[in-house]
Amino acid sequence: MKWKAWVAASAIAATALPAVAQGNQVTRFVSGSTAGGGVDTISRILAESMGPMLNRTIIVENKPGAGYTIATDFVAKSKPDGNTVLITFNVHPAFGLLGSKLSFDPVKDFRAVGMIATTPYVIVANPNLPGSNLKEALALAKTQGRPLNYGSIGMGTPQHLMIERLKTQTGVDIRMIHYKSVTVMTDVISGIVDFSVLTPSSSAAQVKSGRLKALAVTSAQRLPELPDTPTVKEQGYEGFVSDGWYAMMLPAGTPPNIVQAYNKALNDTLNLPAVRERLSKLNATPAPGKPEALDRLNRDDAQLWRKVIADNKIVAE
């Protein structure tokens, strides 16, 4: 074998995952998102590039419902052989913080592969909600004695905890309506609920068309695609996370060589110009790094949300 060919073959072998039972070379990227949701879209972008790198066929399998715990539980109980991967987001470290009984441990039952990307949130409302921004909408609701309702994917999620903190800061009666899927945006558009907290990728087009009204963004700076929408901090409110994040995890017990193979393929994928461009269109910033960085972020976020829960006396309804 010529030298260059040998080097290329060695590089592929170093990245490719070891063969598994019965020669199965199919990997599932499991997502708690419905088709077309943010996690689903990012899963499909990664699958296209990571499959050839890992010498595998990667399929995306959606298991929505129960605030993403169905998908998470499924991966936690899967065989740790590299065939089943969780694509998740910053809901993960908030699991169970409000006392919900889980059939899995969000820390002990997983091995971090790495961060995928970060993204801000947009607080969007029905266009008929009084007020041109978040501060005005909340002030008018308080003056009128009008309760507001918002759509959330579940109790104890970062979006839920952000709004609970906002309730404490403003004294406005804000009531959560629990949704299992992306239909929350449809109900905001139709006026069934007043507002929700969504990603720019899922909501910017609806804002530009006038079907939704953007009240605030949670990023440190205004977003280029929503330049007239002020940040939450600009409007005088503190305690909102500036970014959400997406991440990749494997079941606990997955051998280190498999974890490292996935981490390398993930980071290599996130450095591809075509992938970075596609993520940019979703307002997601690639965040390649080591598994330890994701472990640290999980711990830090869990500590943050425990403090928010305690400080604002948030209890499960």
CORFENKA-V186269 format. One record per residue. N is the residue number from 0. PHI is phi as a letter, one per 20 degrees, with the letter a starting at -180 (NA if undefined). Layout:
n->(N	N)
phi->(PHI	PHI)
This chain:
n->(0	1	2	3	4	5	6	7	8	9	10	11	12	13	14	15	16	17	18	19	20	21	22	23	24	25	26	27	28	29	30	31	32	33	34	35	36	37	38	39	40	41	42	43	44	45	46	47	48	49	50	51	52	53	54	55	56	57	58	59	60	61	62	63	64	65	66	67	68	69	70	71	72	73	74	75	76	77	78	79	80	81	82	83	84	85	86	87	88	89	90	91	92	93	94	95	96	97	98	99	100	101	102	103	104	105	106	107	108	109	110	111	112	113	114	115	116	117	118	119	120	121	122	123	124	125	126	127	128	129	130	131	132	133	134	135	136	137	138	139	140	141	142	143	144	145	146	147	148	149	150	151	152	153	154	155	156	157	158	159	160	161	162	163	164	165	166	167	168	169	170	171	172	173	174	175	176	177	178	179	180	181	182	183	184	185	186	187	188	189	190	191	192	193	194	195	196	197	198	199	200	201	202	203	204	205	206	207	208	209	210	211	212	213	214	215	216	217	218	219	220	221	222	223	224	225	226	227	228	229	230	231	232	233	234	235	236	237	238	239	240	241	242	243	244	245	246	247	248	249	250	251	252	253	254	255	256	257	258	259	260	261	262	263	264	265	266	267	268	269	270	271	272	273	274	275	276	277	278	279	280	281	282	283	284	285	286	287	288	289	290	291	292	293	294	295	296	297	298	299	300	301	302	303	304	305	306	307	308	309	310	311	312	313	314	315	316)
phi->(NA	f	g	f	f	f	f	f	f	f	f	f	f	f	e	f	f	f	f	d	g	l	m	f	d	d	d	d	e	e	c	e	e	f	g	n	f	g	f	f	f	f	g	f	f	f	g	f	e	f	g	f	f	e	l	c	e	d	d	d	d	e	c	f	o	l	l	m	f	f	f	f	f	f	f	g	e	e	f	e	d	n	e	c	c	e	d	c	b	f	f	g	f	e	g	n	f	e	n	f	e	d	e	b	d	f	d	f	e	c	d	f	e	r	f	d	a	d	b	f	d	c	e	d	c	f	g	e	f	g	o	e	b	f	f	f	f	f	f	f	f	f	f	e	m	e	f	d	c	c	e	c	f	q	f	n	f	g	f	f	f	f	f	f	f	f	g	f	f	d	m	e	f	d	d	e	d	e	d	e	b	f	f	g	f	g	f	f	g	e	n	f	c	f	b	b	d	c	e	g	f	e	c	g	f	f	f	f	e	n	e	c	d	e	e	a	d	e	f	f	c	f	e	g	e	c	f	e	e	f	f	f	f	g	e	n	d	d	n	e	f	f	b	e	b	d	b	d	c	c	f	g	n	f	g	g	f	f	g	f	f	f	f	f	f	f	f	f	f	f	e	f	g	f	f	f	f	f	f	g	f	e	l	d	e	g	c	f	r	e	g	f	f	f	g	f	f	g	f	f	f	f	f	g	f	f	f	f	f	f	f	d	l	e	c	f	e)
